[in-house]
Amino acid sequence: MFDEAKYKIWKHLNKKMEYLAATGEKTFLSKRQYKIWKHLSKQLDKKDEELEKQVQEMLTFGIQGVLLKEIRSIKVSSAVSSYTPPCIYSSPVIEKDEEKPVASNYKQIVSVNGFYFSGSSAALAFFKEFDNTTVVGEIFSRYTKHQVSNYSSEMNLFRDPGFFGFIDAFSSGTLLEKDLAIKRFISLINRCFNNKCASGYDYNPQFYTQAFFNNSVEFITNVLDLDDDTLTIMKNKTYPVVYDTKDDAFKNCSFFHNKGVGQYILYRFKEMSPNAFNNYAKDYIRSLFRLQSSREFYCFDAMAPYNILSRLNSFMDKPIKRIAVRRDPRDQFVSAFRKDIAVMPRDIEGYANFYENGTGIKILLENPDPDTLLIRFEDLVLKYDETTKKMMDFIGMDAFRHINPKSIFDPSLSVTNIGAYRYFEDQEFIRQIEERLSKYCYYPEKENLSDEAWNLLKANNFAA
């Protein structure tokens, strides 16, 4: 049983050695792996002195720029003459036209964006009450009557480094940066789709379906040559090695303890034009959303950060609409403080910068975006009819499709989150926030509120 396991390890490492000898690309190889390979080759009586000599020569050089190219040009001819490595590619440069957008099965994709307890889940819950809208992700109970999903839709696929980190490194990165980006991206795809190793924001069965995985594999194989073992690992969601031995040769070997599927891939770059690569990337993103929803509207909780969402639109059939939710900075700080959010600054200047720039509120107010609707959480609660109409008109939704009004998002429950700062223990810091960020604070007395709204406030934090 152990001999079989050792053979699998040796076979996997031997492919890496062959690839290194043929190309000079050792970005995925450590010296420890090389020592293990030598040890196993001797134990299994598979010693190859010629290959070992070539690998030793390669390991004496770095992977930097021109030197690597010189090494590759010298070694490829001699290595290929003796055997054919698993990932050699010799086809002409690939050119690909961008696919023309096809008729999508949705009217609009919506991203509801907030930032650390700004109240965006309330808007997401509102859309859950429509019969023609698919809402992906968890609706948190602090803004709603009950939790209606077990998963979050804040997707790491479009967060740094994610998809855009992959295409940036692939297009203009160094060899090492490309290798790291490829490993991260393939590991991310595997983690998103594999519920056994995914957790938190990485896994959501509403979006990461079999179709998502198939399209991802197709995209990767369009831009890279993957060997058969790598494809098997990805499709079967298994790893080639199960390490459980006290053999000194393997003890403390981080390579075998690493659980990222990217550690086990073998690939070779395809020769393609930058335009062809960009077109493959656009087709990939469009395919993910064309297949997802049979309903008219598709709503995400923070599909991507503000700066990335604008970039994502250049890949889409039609622009993504964004609803950005902001909240009184005093209440927002108190909510984050209660949850002990580590990234929240505890000094006034740090928090002011965090609120204005980290959330993107300042930019949205100074430079309005036609594809973005900025609303206040307080208005969604206290001016429910007026604010929800703005949201529906902005997206193009029909009011008659709102078949379960206030069944999930109930303003009478969310009103308790307005004015909570009044009961915070450090009122001096609240005063500093009000002075520094006064233009963002919510003052009910300055609003034209209905009697119903005032009654809600008086029954809670603003009681006389």
C-alpha positions as CSV (number, residue, x, y, z in Angstrom):
1,M,0.0,0.0,0.0
2,F,2.8,2.4,0.9
3,D,4.8,1.5,-2.2
4,E,1.8,2.4,-4.3
5,A,1.5,5.8,-2.5
6,K,5.3,6.5,-3.0
7,Y,4.9,5.6,-6.7
8,K,2.1,8.2,-7.1
9,I,4.2,10.8,-5.5
10,W,7.3,9.9,-7.6
11,K,5.2,10.0,-10.8
12,H,3.8,13.4,-10.0
13,L,7.2,14.8,-9.2
14,N,8.8,13.2,-12.2
15,K,6.6,15.1,-14.5
16,K,7.7,18.3,-12.9
17,M,11.3,17.3,-13.4
18,E,10.7,16.5,-17.1
19,Y,9.0,19.8,-17.6
20,L,11.9,21.7,-15.8
21,A,14.5,19.9,-17.9
22,A,12.6,20.7,-21.1
23,T,11.8,24.4,-20.5
24,G,13.9,25.8,-17.7
25,E,10.7,27.0,-15.9
26,K,11.1,26.1,-12.3
27,T,8.6,28.5,-10.7
28,F,6.5,25.6,-9.4
29,L,9.5,23.5,-8.0
30,S,11.2,23.6,-4.7
31,K,14.6,22.1,-3.8
32,R,12.9,19.9,-1.2
33,Q,10.7,18.4,-3.9
34,Y,13.8,17.7,-5.9
35,K,15.4,15.9,-2.9
36,I,12.2,13.8,-2.4
37,W,12.2,12.9,-6.1
38,K,15.8,11.7,-6.0
39,H,15.1,9.7,-2.8
40,L,12.1,8.0,-4.3
41,S,13.8,7.4,-7.6
42,K,16.5,5.5,-5.8
43,Q,14.0,3.6,-3.6
44,L,11.8,2.6,-6.6
45,D,14.8,1.8,-8.8
46,K,13.8,4.5,-11.3
47,K,16.9,6.5,-11.3
48,D,17.5,8.5,-14.5
49,E,21.0,9.9,-14.4
50,E,20.6,12.0,-17.5
51,L,17.4,13.6,-16.3
52,E,18.9,14.2,-12.9
53,K,21.9,15.9,-14.4
54,Q,19.7,18.2,-16.5
55,V,17.5,19.1,-13.5
56,Q,20.6,19.9,-11.3
57,E,21.9,22.3,-14.0
58,M,18.5,24.0,-14.1
59,L,18.3,24.4,-10.3
60,T,21.6,26.3,-10.3
61,F,20.0,29.2,-12.1
62,G,17.3,31.7,-11.1
63,I,14.1,32.4,-13.0
64,Q,14.7,36.1,-13.8
65,G,14.0,37.6,-17.2
66,V,16.6,37.2,-19.9
67,L,18.6,34.6,-18.1
68,L,15.7,32.3,-18.0
69,K,15.0,32.7,-21.7
70,E,18.6,31.9,-22.5
71,I,18.5,28.8,-20.4
72,R,15.2,27.7,-22.0
73,S,16.6,28.3,-25.6
74,I,19.7,26.1,-24.8
75,K,17.9,23.3,-23.0
76,V,14.7,22.8,-24.9
77,S,16.5,21.4,-28.0
78,S,18.5,18.9,-26.1
79,A,15.7,17.8,-23.8
80,V,13.1,17.4,-26.5
81,S,15.4,15.2,-28.6
82,S,15.5,12.5,-26.0
83,Y,11.8,12.5,-24.9
84,T,8.6,14.4,-25.1
85,P,7.6,16.3,-21.9
86,P,3.9,16.2,-21.0
87,C,3.2,19.9,-21.6
88,I,5.1,20.9,-24.7
89,Y,3.1,23.2,-27.0
90,S,4.1,24.0,-30.5
91,S,1.0,25.3,-32.3
92,P,0.9,28.7,-34.0
93,V,-0.2,31.9,-32.2
94,I,-3.9,31.7,-31.4
95,E,-6.2,34.5,-32.5
96,K,-9.8,34.7,-31.4
97,D,-12.6,37.1,-32.2
98,E,-14.8,38.3,-29.4
99,E,-18.2,36.6,-29.4
100,K,-21.1,38.9,-30.1
101,P,-23.4,39.3,-27.1
102,V,-26.4,37.0,-27.3
103,A,-29.9,37.4,-26.0
104,S,-29.5,36.9,-22.2
105,N,-32.2,35.3,-20.1
106,Y,-32.3,38.2,-17.6
107,K,-33.3,41.9,-17.9
108,Q,-30.9,43.2,-15.3
109,I,-28.1,42.2,-12.9
110,V,-28.1,44.2,-9.7
111,S,-25.3,44.5,-7.1
112,V,-26.4,45.8,-3.7
113,N,-23.3,47.3,-2.1
114,G,-22.7,48.4,1.4
115,F,-19.6,48.6,3.7
116,Y,-19.5,47.1,7.2
117,F,-22.9,47.4,8.7
118,S,-24.2,50.1,6.4
119,G,-27.6,48.3,6.0
120,S,-27.3,46.8,2.5
121,S,-28.9,43.6,3.6
122,A,-32.1,45.4,4.1
123,A,-32.2,46.4,0.4
124,L,-31.3,42.8,-0.5
125,A,-34.1,41.5,1.6
126,F,-36.6,43.8,-0.2
127,F,-35.7,42.3,-3.5
128,K,-36.3,38.8,-2.1
129,E,-40.0,39.7,-1.9
130,F,-40.4,39.8,-5.8
131,D,-41.5,36.8,-7.7
132,N,-39.3,37.5,-10.8
133,T,-36.1,38.1,-9.0
134,T,-33.3,35.7,-8.0
135,V,-31.5,36.9,-4.9
136,V,-28.2,35.1,-4.0
137,G,-26.9,35.0,-0.5
138,E,-27.6,35.4,3.1
139,I,-30.3,37.9,4.4
140,F,-29.2,38.8,7.9
141,S,-31.7,38.7,10.7
142,R,-30.8,42.1,12.2
143,Y,-32.6,43.8,9.3
144,T,-35.3,41.2,8.5
145,K,-37.9,38.9,10.1
146,H,-35.9,35.8,9.5
147,Q,-32.8,34.4,7.8
148,V,-33.8,33.1,4.4
149,S,-30.5,31.7,3.1
150,N,-27.5,29.9,4.6
151,Y,-24.9,31.3,2.2
152,S,-23.2,34.6,1.5
153,S,-23.1,35.9,-2.1
154,E,-20.1,38.3,-1.5
155,M,-18.0,36.6,-4.1
156,N,-14.3,36.1,-3.9
157,L,-14.3,35.4,-7.7
158,F,-14.4,39.1,-8.3
159,R,-12.3,40.2,-5.3
160,D,-8.6,40.8,-5.3
161,P,-6.7,38.8,-6.4
162,G,-9.5,36.7,-7.9
163,F,-10.4,36.8,-11.6
164,F,-8.9,40.2,-12.4
165,G,-5.7,39.4,-10.5
166,F,-5.4,36.4,-12.7
167,I,-5.9,38.3,-16.0
168,D,-3.6,41.2,-15.0
169,A,-0.8,38.9,-14.0
170,F,-1.3,36.7,-17.1
171,S,-1.3,39.7,-19.4
172,S,1.7,41.6,-18.0
173,G,3.2,39.9,-15.0
174,T,6.6,38.3,-14.6
175,L,6.9,34.6,-14.9
176,L,6.7,34.1,-11.2
177,E,3.7,36.4,-10.9
178,K,2.0,34.5,-13.7
179,D,2.6,31.2,-12.0
180,L,1.3,32.4,-8.6
181,A,-1.8,33.9,-10.3
182,I,-2.5,30.7,-12.2
183,K,-2.3,28.6,-9.1
184,R,-4.4,31.0,-7.0
185,F,-7.1,31.2,-9.7
186,I,-7.4,27.4,-10.3
187,S,-7.4,26.9,-6.5
188,L,-10.2,29.5,-6.2
189,I,-12.3,27.8,-8.8
190,N,-11.9,24.5,-7.1
191,R,-12.7,26.0,-3.7
192,C,-15.8,27.8,-4.9
193,F,-17.2,24.7,-6.5
194,N,-16.2,22.2,-3.9
195,N,-18.4,22.3,-0.9
196,K,-16.1,20.0,1.0
197,C,-13.3,22.4,1.2
198,A,-15.1,25.7,0.9
199,S,-16.4,27.9,3.6
200,G,-17.7,31.4,4.2
201,Y,-17.7,33.7,1.2
202,D,-16.1,31.1,-1.1
203,Y,-19.0,28.8,-1.5
204,N,-22.5,29.5,-2.7
205,P,-24.4,26.7,-4.5
206,Q,-26.8,29.3,-6.1
207,F,-24.0,30.6,-8.3
208,Y,-21.2,28.1,-8.2
209,T,-23.1,25.4,-10.1
210,Q,-21.9,22.6,-12.4
211,A,-22.3,25.1,-15.3
212,F,-20.0,27.5,-13.5
213,F,-17.3,24.9,-13.1
214,N,-17.6,23.6,-16.6
215,N,-17.3,27.1,-18.0
216,S,-14.3,27.8,-15.8
217,V,-12.5,24.7,-16.9
218,E,-13.2,25.6,-20.5
219,F,-11.8,29.1,-20.0
220,I,-8.6,27.8,-18.3
221,T,-8.0,25.1,-21.0
222,N,-8.5,27.8,-23.7
223,V,-5.6,29.8,-22.4
224,L,-3.4,27.1,-20.9
225,D,-2.3,23.6,-21.8
226,L,-3.1,21.4,-18.8
227,D,-1.8,17.8,-18.5
228,D,-4.3,15.0,-18.1
229,D,-3.6,14.5,-14.4
230,T,-4.3,18.2,-13.7
231,L,-7.7,18.0,-15.5
232,T,-8.5,14.8,-13.5
233,I,-7.7,16.5,-10.2
234,M,-9.9,19.5,-11.1
235,K,-12.9,17.5,-12.4
236,N,-12.8,14.9,-9.6
237,K,-12.1,17.4,-6.9
238,T,-9.4,15.1,-5.5
239,Y,-5.7,15.5,-4.8
240,P,-3.0,13.1,-6.1
241,V,-1.4,12.5,-2.7
242,V,-2.7,11.5,0.7
243,Y,0.3,12.1,3.0
244,D,0.3,10.0,6.2
245,T,3.7,8.6,7.0
246,K,6.5,9.1,9.4
247,D,9.2,8.4,6.8
248,D,12.0,10.9,7.4
249,A,12.1,11.7,3.6
250,F,8.6,13.2,3.8
251,K,8.5,14.6,7.3
252,N,7.6,18.3,7.6
253,C,7.3,18.5,3.8
254,S,5.0,21.5,3.3
255,F,4.4,20.5,-0.3
256,F,2.4,17.5,0.7
257,H,0.6,19.3,3.5
258,N,-0.6,22.2,1.2
259,K,-4.3,21.7,0.4
260,G,-4.5,24.1,-2.5
261,V,-5.2,22.3,-5.7
262,G,-3.0,24.9,-7.5
263,Q,0.0,23.1,-6.0
264,Y,-0.6,20.0,-8.1
265,I,-1.1,21.5,-11.5
266,L,1.1,21.1,-14.5
267,Y,0.6,23.6,-17.4
268,R,2.2,25.2,-20.3
269,F,1.5,28.6,-21.8
270,K,-0.2,28.8,-25.1
271,E,1.1,31.2,-27.7
272,M,-1.8,33.6,-28.2
273,S,-2.2,37.3,-28.9
274,P,-3.3,39.6,-26.0
275,N,-6.5,40.3,-27.9
276,A,-7.3,36.6,-28.1
277,F,-6.7,36.2,-24.3
278,N,-9.0,39.2,-23.5
279,N,-11.7,37.8,-25.7
280,Y,-11.6,34.5,-24.0
281,A,-11.9,36.3,-20.7
282,K,-14.9,38.3,-21.8
283,D,-16.6,35.2,-23.2
284,Y,-16.0,33.4,-19.8
285,I,-17.6,36.1,-17.7
286,R,-20.6,36.5,-20.0
287,S,-21.2,32.8,-20.0
288,L,-21.4,32.7,-16.2
289,F,-24.3,35.1,-16.1
290,R,-26.1,33.9,-19.2
291,L,-26.6,30.5,-17.6
292,Q,-27.5,31.5,-14.0
293,S,-31.0,32.7,-13.7
294,S,-34.3,31.8,-15.3
295,R,-35.9,34.9,-13.8
296,E,-35.8,38.5,-15.1
297,F,-33.7,40.1,-12.4
298,Y,-30.6,38.7,-10.7
299,C,-29.5,40.4,-7.4
300,F,-26.2,40.0,-5.6
301,D,-25.0,41.2,-2.2
302,A,-21.8,43.1,-3.0
303,M,-20.9,41.3,-6.2
304,A,-17.6,43.2,-6.2
305,P,-15.9,46.2,-4.6
306,Y,-16.8,49.6,-6.1
307,N,-13.6,50.0,-8.1
308,I,-13.8,46.5,-9.6
309,L,-17.5,46.6,-10.4
310,S,-17.0,49.3,-13.0
311,R,-14.3,47.2,-14.6
312,L,-16.5,44.2,-14.6
313,N,-19.1,46.1,-16.6
314,S,-16.7,46.1,-19.6
315,F,-17.0,42.3,-19.7
316,M,-20.8,42.1,-19.5
317,D,-23.5,41.9,-22.1
318,K,-25.2,44.8,-20.4
319,P,-24.0,47.1,-17.5
320,I,-24.6,45.9,-14.0
321,K,-26.8,48.3,-12.0
322,R,-25.6,49.1,-8.5
323,I,-27.5,50.2,-5.4
324,A,-25.2,51.6,-2.8
325,V,-26.5,51.9,0.7
326,R,-25.0,54.4,3.2
327,R,-25.8,54.9,6.8
328,D,-25.3,57.4,9.6
329,P,-21.6,57.1,10.4
330,R,-22.3,57.3,14.2
331,D,-24.7,54.2,14.0
332,Q,-22.4,52.4,11.6
333,F,-19.4,52.8,14.0
334,V,-21.4,51.6,16.9
335,S,-22.6,48.5,15.0
336,A,-19.0,47.6,13.9
337,F,-17.7,48.3,17.4
338,R,-20.2,45.9,19.0
339,K,-19.1,43.2,16.5
340,D,-15.4,44.0,17.3
341,I,-14.6,44.5,13.6
342,A,-10.8,44.6,13.6
343,V,-10.3,46.8,10.5
344,M,-12.5,49.6,11.9
345,P,-10.2,52.4,13.0
346,R,-10.8,53.6,16.6
347,D,-9.4,57.1,16.1
348,I,-11.5,59.9,14.6
349,E,-9.3,60.8,11.6
350,G,-8.8,57.1,10.8
351,Y,-12.5,56.4,11.0
352,A,-13.4,59.5,9.0
353,N,-11.1,58.4,6.2
354,F,-12.4,54.9,6.4
355,Y,-16.0,56.0,6.1
356,E,-15.5,58.5,3.3
357,N,-13.0,56.7,1.1
358,G,-13.2,53.0,2.2
359,T,-16.9,52.9,1.4
360,G,-16.7,55.0,-1.8
361,I,-19.4,57.3,-0.5
362,K,-17.3,60.5,-1.1
363,I,-16.6,59.6,-4.7
364,L,-20.3,58.6,-5.4
365,L,-21.5,61.9,-4.0
366,E,-19.0,64.1,-5.8
367,N,-19.1,62.1,-9.1
368,P,-22.5,60.6,-9.6
369,D,-22.6,57.4,-11.7
370,P,-25.6,56.8,-14.0
371,D,-25.4,53.1,-13.2
372,T,-25.4,53.7,-9.4
373,L,-28.3,54.7,-7.1
374,L,-27.1,55.9,-3.7
375,I,-29.7,55.6,-1.0
376,R,-29.7,56.0,2.8
377,F,-30.5,53.1,5.1
378,E,-32.6,55.5,7.2
379,D,-34.7,56.5,4.1
380,L,-35.3,52.8,3.3
381,V,-36.8,52.4,6.8
382,L,-38.5,55.8,7.4
383,K,-39.4,56.7,3.8
384,Y,-40.2,53.2,2.7
385,D,-42.6,53.9,-0.1
386,E,-40.7,56.7,-1.7
387,T,-37.3,55.0,-1.5
388,T,-38.4,51.6,-2.7
389,K,-40.1,53.2,-5.7
390,K,-36.8,54.9,-6.6
391,M,-35.1,51.5,-6.4
392,M,-37.7,49.8,-8.6
393,D,-37.7,52.6,-11.2
394,F,-33.9,52.6,-11.3
395,I,-33.7,48.9,-12.1
396,G,-36.9,48.7,-14.2
397,M,-39.0,46.5,-12.0
398,D,-42.8,46.4,-11.9
399,A,-44.5,47.1,-8.6
400,F,-47.1,44.3,-9.3
401,R,-44.3,41.7,-9.1
402,H,-43.7,42.7,-5.5
403,I,-46.0,39.9,-4.3
404,N,-44.8,39.7,-0.6
405,P,-44.3,43.2,0.6
406,K,-42.7,43.5,4.1
407,S,-42.7,39.7,4.5
408,I,-38.9,39.6,4.7
409,F,-37.7,43.3,5.1
410,D,-39.9,44.9,7.7
411,P,-39.1,48.6,8.5
412,S,-40.7,48.3,11.9
413,L,-37.9,45.8,12.9
414,S,-35.0,47.7,11.2
415,V,-35.9,51.1,12.9
416,T,-34.1,49.9,16.0
417,N,-30.9,50.3,14.1
418,I,-31.5,54.1,13.7
419,G,-30.2,56.3,16.5
420,A,-28.5,53.5,18.4
421,Y,-25.4,55.8,18.9
422,R,-27.4,57.7,21.5
423,Y,-26.9,54.8,23.9
424,F,-23.2,54.2,23.1
425,E,-20.9,54.4,26.2
426,D,-18.3,56.8,24.6
427,Q,-20.4,59.8,23.8
428,E,-17.3,62.0,23.4
429,F,-16.2,59.9,20.4
430,I,-19.8,60.1,19.0
431,R,-19.5,63.9,19.3
432,Q,-16.2,63.8,17.3
433,I,-17.8,61.8,14.6
434,E,-20.7,64.2,14.3
435,E,-18.3,67.2,14.0
436,R,-16.0,65.5,11.5
437,L,-18.7,63.8,9.4
438,S,-21.7,66.0,10.0
439,K,-22.7,66.1,6.3
440,Y,-23.2,62.3,6.4
441,C,-25.2,62.1,9.7
442,Y,-28.9,61.6,9.7
443,Y,-31.1,64.1,11.5
444,P,-34.8,63.1,11.6
445,E,-35.9,66.6,12.6
446,K,-34.5,67.9,9.2
447,E,-36.5,65.3,7.2
448,N,-40.0,65.6,6.0
449,L,-41.1,62.4,7.9
450,S,-44.6,61.1,8.1
451,D,-46.5,60.6,11.4
452,E,-46.0,56.9,11.0
453,A,-42.3,57.3,10.7
454,W,-42.1,59.5,13.8
455,N,-44.2,57.0,15.7
456,L,-41.7,54.3,14.8
457,L,-38.8,56.4,16.0
458,K,-40.5,57.4,19.2
459,A,-41.2,53.8,20.0
460,N,-37.5,53.1,19.9
461,N,-34.3,55.1,20.2
462,F,-35.8,58.5,19.7
463,A,-38.4,58.2,22.5
464,A,-39.2,61.5,24.2
